[in-house]
């Protein structure tokens, strides 16, 4: 565990990959895949990047062709749940490809752990954070591994050296016991199967309702996380203004991140406790703010 955001955990993964000294492959279909590419570049990793438009799934045949090139990538790094769009990338198929080509698979699971079942068997390194699906205070990040680590390397900063944490039994530096106890409280009594099923049921109800209202949902042509619903607004509606108006009604949407503002998107995230009755009220507020206002403007013109 580390004191810091999920970005720190991914920097730790980049540092570990820099010790491999072999080329790799990064998959990207959204903001956080692009961040992996940037982080890999900052560590001077040698890699190819397979990028597809935001909201689309990966063509696994194209991934296979990338592995069949020579030299074949020795590692594969990608995001499981692409938070910027809600797309849930196919973990088992990606794991199978990595295993077939003996590539070490690294996963950003920051938005998937705690919201969907995640099997990390066969994964080399995976990252997670205390916020998002685990529903604790942000500020604790995690890197999961299940292999022998080399001794501490002076090639990495001490704070990013995973083997340093292993050598010190996980606590080489000052840690926040408050954040750790909050994380423990958030996960110790969760009926996970029930939580996952409830999220699927809630998203299965919400998404059709939004479509019926006339909203365009990002990632509708591929598998998406039940915890992240991304809405693309038409040009005549401004996502930042809509988000602020909805906030005045008592609902906090995700809308103010730069990548969302740039695309005129907002998100309804169901990672915390969320009852259907509250979503009914949210939909009413969205209808009032988005469509009744637009109809009034059209009538006035």
N, C-alpha and C positions, 0 to 999 in steps of 0.2 A: 504494500500500500504506500501511496505517496500523498503528501499534502499538495494539492493542486487540482486543476481541472482535467478533463479527459484529454485535452491537448497535450498536457504533460505526459500522460501515459503513452500516447502515440509517439511522442518524442523519444521515450524510453525504447519503444519498439524500433524506431529508426536507428537509434544508437546500437541496439543489438544486431540489426541487419548490417550495419557498417562493419561489424567485426567478422561477418561472413566472408566478405571480400569476393562475392560472386554477384552476377547480374540477376535482376528480378523483373517482375511484372506487377504493375499496379492497375487495378480496375477502378474506373470512375464513372458514375452517372448522377453526380450531384455535387453540392457544395463541399461535403465532407470527404468525398473521394478526391476532389481537387485539392483539399487541404493535405491529404496524404501525399499527393504528388509534390506539393510545395515542401512539406516536411522532409520527404526523401531527398529533394534537391538541396536543402539546407545541410544535410549530412553527406552530401556528395556521393549519394548512392548511384550505382549504374543500373538503369532500369528502362524498360519500355512501358508506355502508358497506353492502355486501351480505354478510350473515352467514348461514351455514347451520350446523346442528348439527355438532359435532366428529365426525369420522370419515365424514362424508358428502361427496359430490362436489358441484360447482356445477352448477346448472341453467343451461346456456349460453343458453337462451332468456330467462331472467331477466336475465342479464348483458346480452344484446342490448337488452332493454327499458330497462335502466338507461342505455344509450348513446343510445337513441332519445328519451329525455326531453330537454327543453330548459331550460337550456343543456346541451349534450352534454359529458360529461367530457373534459377535455383530456389527462388522464393516467390510467393504470391501474396499481395497485400490488398485488402479491400474492406469496404464497409458492409456490415451485415444489413442493418436498417439505415438507409440513407435518410437522415432526419429532415433534410431540406425539402424532400418530396414525399416522404412516407413509403417509398418503394422498399420492399423487403427482398433483398437479393437471395437467390436460391442456395442456401448454405450446403445442403447435402450434395448437390451437383458440383459445386465449386470444390468441396472437400474431395469428391471422387476424382476430379481432374488433377488436383494437387497430388493426391496419392498415386495416381497412375503415372505421373511424370516425376515423382519423387521430389516435389517442390515443397518447401516449408511454408505452410499457410499461416498468415497473420491476419487477424480480424479485429476491426473496430466494432465492438458490440455495445457501445455506450447507450444506444437507444433501443436495443433489442433485449438485453438482459433485464428481466423484471416485467417485460410486456408480452413476450412470446417464449415458448420453450426453446432453449438453446443447448445443443449438444456440442461440446468442445472436444470430444474425442477426435484425435488425429490433428488437432490444431496446434501449431508450434507456439504462437503467442496470441493472446487476446486481451483487449482492453475494455474497461468498464469504469463507471463513475458513480458516486453516491447519489447524485441527483437523478434526473430522468426516471427510468423505470423502477429504481429501487426506492424512490420517494423520500429520501433523507435530505439533509442539508447538503448543498454542493460544497465541494472542497476536498473530497477524498477521491483519489483515482486508484485504479488497480490494474496490474498486469498479471495475467494468469499464464503459467508455464508448467510443463510436466516433463522436463528433461534436465540433464545435468548441465550446469552452467560452468563455464570456465572461471578461473580465478579472476579477481578484480583486474580490469584493464585500465592502464593509465591513458589509453586512447580516448576514454570517455570522461566527461565531468563526473565527479563523485556522486552527485545527486541523481544522475541519469544512469548510473551503472547498476544494472539489475543484480549482478553477482555480488555487489556490495551489500545489498539488502538480504540476499540469501546468507551471506557469511555472518551477518549480524542478526539472524533469525527474524528478519523483517523490520527491525527498528534501528537503523543506523543513525538517525537524526531525530531531533525533537518532533513529536507528533502531537496532534490535538486530541486529547482523550474525549473532549466534549463531542467533536465530530464523530469519533469512533463509536461512542455510546449511542449517539443519535442514529447512526447507520445500523447498529445492532438492534435497536428498538424498532426500526422500520421493517426489518426482515425476519425477526425471530418467530413471529406467529402468523405469517402469511400462508393461507391455503393456496399454494401456487396454481394448482390445476383449476381450482375454482376461479381464481383471478383471471387466468388466461381465457377461460371459457366465457366469463362475463365481458371481457374486453371484445372478444370476437362477436358476441351477441350485440353489444352496444354499437360497435362500428357497423355491423350488418344492418342495424336499424337506421343509423344516422346517415350513412352514405346515400341510400335511395331517397331519403327525405331531402337532402341537399340537391340531388339531381332533379327531383320533382319541382323544387323551387326555382330551377333554372341555372344553378351554379355548375361550373365546369370543374371537375375534380382532377388534379394532377395524378398521374400514375394509374389511371383507370384501366389501362390496357395490360397491366401486369400485376403481380401480387404486391399487396401493400400491407403495412403494419396496421393492426387494429387500433393502435394508440396514436397514430398521426394521420390526420386528414388535411390535405393541402388543397386550397381553393384558389383557382386562377380567376381574377376579376376582369371584366371587360374594361376597355380604355376609359369609358365614361364614369367608372367608379374607382376611387383612389383607396388602395388598401390601407394606407396609413390613417387617412381620415375615418374610414370605416372602423378600423381597430380602435381608434380613440373614442368614437361614438359608442361602440359596443362596451368599451371599458366603463364609460359613464353609466351604462345600464347595469353594471355589476359583473361583467364577464371579461376575463382577460384572455384574449387571443394572442397567438404568436404572430406578430406582424412587423416588428420594428427592427429586426435584423437586416443588415444591409442587403443581403442576397434576396430576402423576401420583398423589400421595398423596390429593389431594382426590377423585379419581375411582376410587381403588382399582385402579389400573393399574400394570403394569410392562412394560418393553420389553426385547427381545433385539435388540441392535444389532450388525450384521455389518460395520461400517465398517472395522475393522481386519482383520488376517490371522486367519482362522477356518477350521479344518478340520472336516469332517463328523464325524470321530471325537470331537472335543471336544463337538460339539453332541449326540451320542448320550449322552455322559456327563452333559451338562447336563439333557437330558430325563429321564434316570434320577433325577437329583437332584430335579427338579421333581416327578416322580411320587412320590418318597419323601416330600418335604416337604409337598406339597399334598394328595395323595389318600390315602396310607397313614395320615397323621396324622388326616385328617378321618374316615376309616373307623374308626380306633381310637376317636375321640371319640364317634362315633355308637354303636358297639358298647358303650362304657362307659355311655352314657346309657340 
